[in-house]
Amino acid sequence: MSKSSSTQVTPPSFFLVGVPGLESAHVLLAFPFCVAYVLALVGNGTVFLVICVERRLHQPMYLLLAMLSLVDVGLSSSTTPKMLAIFWLSAHDMAFHACLAQMFFIHAFTALESGLLLLMAFDRYVAVREPLRYSAILTNLTIAKMGVAILSRALALLIPLVLLAVRLPFCRTWVVIHTYCEHMAVVKLACGDTTLNSTYGLVVVVMVIGFDVVFIAVSYVLILGTVFQLPSWDARQKALGTCSSHLCIILLFYIPAVFSFLTHRFGHGVAPYIHILLANLYLFIPPALNPIVYGWRTKPIRQKILHALHCCKG
C-alpha cells in the first residue's frame, strides 16, 4: 500500500514506524517493554483484586490505589499490544479510526493518571497535616466524587481533541514517526491548517499536567514541612522514605511526558529515537512500578498477598 497520496484526505490507515533509527533493534527492544507490561498487568491486577476482596481495605486511600491500578492497566494496554506487534510481527499499519481511538485512550488515561496522582498527594497531605480530621475530610463518598470529577475532566478535554483531529485532511504522508498514535505526531501529518489543533493541545496540557503538577508540588512542600517538624528521627526517616519513593514515581511520569510535549514543538534538534523512547517511558515505567511503590509497601496489602501466597503453597 502506498503511504502517500495527493488526493485522499482520510487515509485508510497510518503506518507506525516504531523507533526511527533503531529498526534493526526492534526485536530486542520489545523484551523490556513486554516485561514492563506483564509486571503492570500482574502487579496492578493483584492490588486491585486484594482491595476488592478485603472489605477492611474499602477506605479512601485504598480506593485511590484501586482506581490507580485500573488506570495503569488501561494506560499500558492502550499502547503495548500494538507496539509489540510492530516490534515482533512488523505489523506497522493501523486503521485510521483505530489510530484516533488509540489517541483518545492514551491521552485520556494519561489525564486520569495525572488526576489520581494529584488526589493521592492530597490524601497524603490530609493524613499528615490533619490526621485527626482525616476520616471526616476524606470519606468514601468524597473519593467517589473526586474520581467522577477527574473522569469528567478527561472526557471533556479529550473528546474535542480527537474530534478536531478527525476533521483534518491527510494528503501528504500517512507515516507516523512514533510507536503509537500520539496527538501531535498525527496532527503534523495533516496538509490543512493545524493551528487550532496545536493550540487546543497546549490548552489540554496546561489544564491537566500544568494544574496537577502545581498542586502536587504544593502538597508535597507542605507535607515535607510537617515531616521535618516531627520530634522522632525514626518517624521522619520513615515519612521521608515514603515521600521520596512517591516523588520518584511522580517525576518518572511527568518529566518524560513534558519532554515529549516540548520536543514536538521546540525540540527539532533532538534525535527522533531519543524522543520516542522517552515518550514511551511514562506509559510503561510508572504502571509497572506503582504496584510496588503504592501497593507492596502498604502493609495491609502486602500482608494479604503474602497470606494468599502462603495458602497457595500449603
Summary of the structure (lengths in Angstrom):
residues: 314
radius of gyration: 21.1
end to end distance: 57.4
largest distance: 72.2
contacts: 1003
relative contact order: 0.15
helix: 77%
strand: 3%
